[in-house]
Structures are given as structure tokens and as C-alpha cells.
Amino acid sequence: MLTAVDAGRANRRIPDAEQLDFATETGRVLVSRDTDFLNPREVSQLLTGAHGGIVALRRLASIGDHARYLRYLAETKTMETLAGQVRYYEPVPRGLFPDD
């Protein structure tokens, strides 16, 4: 995992399309609660599918719920299956993981 802060890319007014290019070029899926990443006027890669994947989280879901969803994706998907896709947050049922 690499955050925008860790990558030195936070609070620098870098356009969303460039943030997505960075994630894709470094072999990552972009995870965000920012709905601008879902706007094709702002992020042209949405129209072509030329990106490593986007996971759109809900602002009203808890951090724990976000973590469960990201764990679910990490354990059930690959970079290849997420490439070019936009995945929207979905609640993950309890009992799915051995430590639930």
C-alpha cells in the first residue's frame, strides 16, 4: 500500500488523471473516496479503461467497513482482474474470513 502522502503527491493540486496514471504506472489500484475520480471529464482514462483500476469508497461507511471491503478485494481479485475496472464499495458479510 502506498498513500498519496507517502508518495509525496498529497495536497499538491495534482490532477486526478495524473494521480491515476501514477497509480497505474506503479502497478497499483487507486483507492479513493473522492467522487471526482469517477468523472470522465476529469479522468479521461475512465472512457478508455486504460488504468490499473479504481476502488470508489463511500464517505458514509466506516473505516472498518472500508478495510473489510479492501481485504475482500485483495483476497479475491488480482491486478489483472481489476485493471480497467471501477469497483464500488459493497458491504462484505460477516463470516467470510476465518478470523471474523
C-alpha positions in Angstrom: 0.0 0.0 0.0 1.2 3.5 -0.9 -0.7 6.6 0.2 -0.6 9.9 -1.7 1.1 11.3 1.4 3.8 8.6 1.4 4.3 9.1 -2.4 4.7 12.9 -1.9 1.7 13.5 -4.0 -0.9 14.8 -1.5 -2.0 18.4 -1.3 -0.1 19.4 -4.4 -3.1 20.0 -6.7 -2.1 17.2 -9.0 -4.9 16.5 -11.4 -6.9 13.3 -10.8 -6.0 11.9 -14.2 -2.3 12.3 -13.3 -2.8 10.6 -9.9 -4.5 7.7 -11.7 -1.6 7.5 -14.2 0.9 7.4 -11.3 -1.1 4.5 -9.7 -1.3 2.6 -13.0 2.4 3.1 -13.8 3.5 1.9 -10.4 1.3 -1.2 -10.6 -1.4 -0.1 -8.2 -5.1 0.2 -8.0 -6.3 3.7 -7.0 -8.5 3.8 -3.9 -10.4 7.0 -3.1 -13.5 8.5 -1.5 -13.2 11.4 -3.9 -16.0 11.3 -6.4 -14.0 13.4 -8.9 -12.1 10.2 -9.8 -15.4 8.9 -11.3 -15.9 11.9 -13.6 -14.9 11.2 -17.2 -14.4 15.0 -17.8 -11.7 15.0 -15.1 -10.4 11.5 -15.7 -10.3 10.6 -19.3 -9.0 7.1 -18.6 -12.5 6.1 -17.5 -13.6 6.3 -21.1 -10.8 4.0 -22.4 -10.3 1.7 -19.5 -6.6 2.4 -19.7 -5.9 2.3 -15.9 -4.9 -0.1 -13.2 -8.3 0.1 -11.6 -10.3 2.3 -9.2 -11.9 1.4 -6.0 -14.5 4.0 -5.0 -15.3 4.0 -1.3 -18.4 5.6 0.3 -18.0 8.6 2.5 -20.6 7.4 5.0 -19.2 3.9 5.5 -16.9 3.3 8.5 -13.1 2.8 8.2 -13.7 -0.8 9.4 -16.2 -1.4 6.6 -13.8 0.1 4.1 -11.0 -2.1 5.4 -13.1 -5.3 5.2 -14.0 -4.4 1.5 -10.4 -3.8 0.6 -9.4 -7.0 2.3 -12.1 -8.8 0.3 -10.8 -7.4 -3.0 -7.2 -8.1 -2.1 -8.0 -11.8 -1.3 -10.4 -12.4 -4.2 -9.1 -10.3 -7.1 -5.8 -9.8 -8.9 -4.3 -6.7 -10.5 -5.3 -8.2 -13.9 -8.9 -8.6 -13.0 -9.1 -5.1 -11.5 -7.4 -3.4 -14.4 -9.7 -1.0 -16.3 -12.5 -1.5 -13.8 -14.2 0.8 -11.4 -15.3 -1.1 -8.3 -17.8 0.5 -5.9 -17.9 -0.2 -2.2 -20.1 -3.1 -1.1 -20.7 -4.3 2.4 -18.9 -7.6 3.0 -20.8 -10.2 5.0 -19.5 -11.4 8.3 -18.1 -14.9 8.4 -16.3 -14.5 5.1 -12.9 -14.5 6.6 -11.6 -17.1 9.1 -10.9 -14.5 11.7 -14.4 -13.0 11.6 
